[in-house]
Amino acid sequence: MKKIGSNIELVEKLNEGGTAIVHLGVNTWTGVPVAVKELRGNYFKSDFVRNKFKAEANKYLYLNHPNIVKLHDFIEEGDSHYLVMELIEGYNLNEYQNQVTGPMPVSMAALLISETLKALGYAHNEGIVHLDIKPSNIMLSNDEQIKVLDFGISQDSEQGQSNKLLGTPSYMSPEQLGNDKIDHRTDIYSVGITLYELIVGRTPFMKSKNRDQLFDAIKNEPVPTIPESPKINAIIQKATAKLKVDRYQSCDEFYDELIATI
């Protein structure tokens, strides 16, 4: 078994994605199992990304909310970077939809997203914008608790535009693709896209054939309507408005309207 830092042993690989490998680890001092995300080296080719990631990981260490996966430590060894996190047993919402529910009933999707908004509202109040909200970054634990993870590319809400191209294209807001300042309403847009996907089973602009077409749709086309559910459709349309001023101005405002549909 590989050891990192002074007290973390990597036991086995749990899954692997484009930017990271997730391992099951154990804290050898306490015996507590942990999740360890090993970030791929090409993610850190840019000094800007590397330095920013370390700065934001330090902020993530201090986020403490029941709906946020707790970051225990950030370990840098040579060219390797590891996030040591609370181990959550369950599914991310992408897995849950693909393996369990399919497109979700409105009430189920609304409940899951309402819990997500609690986590983001807390983070926003701490001055942190997530910047990569999507179903695979929202966990549903085996005890049915929502946990938001991957604040690793988050940014201080005062930093403005420095992170505009970090994130996942299908969930990016218009301002992430342009010159407008990024703030907490960027996350609100991505939550709206995520809510749409949970209900419909796909992201709204999947018909775009390439990245340029996707970005053009994000900047210029409204999210398709969900005619069978006028209330939830109105909520999604407001959350995903092209102009930040036309969106919900806080997670609390979004939460209040969403919870009323359950």
Secondary structure, DSSP 8 states (H G I E B T S, - for coil): -EEETTTEEEEEEEEE-SSEEEEEEEETTT--EEEEEEE-GGGG-SHHHHHHHHHHHHHHTT---TTB--EEEEEEETTEEEEEEE---EEEHHHHIIIIISS--HHHHHHHHHHHHHHHHHHHHTTEE----SGGGEEEETTS-EEE---TT-EETTSTTTTTT-S-GGG--GGGGSSS---HHHHHHHHHHHHHHHHHSS-TTTT--SHHHHHHHHHHS-----TT-HHHHHHHHHHT-SSGGGS-SSHHHHHHHHHTT-
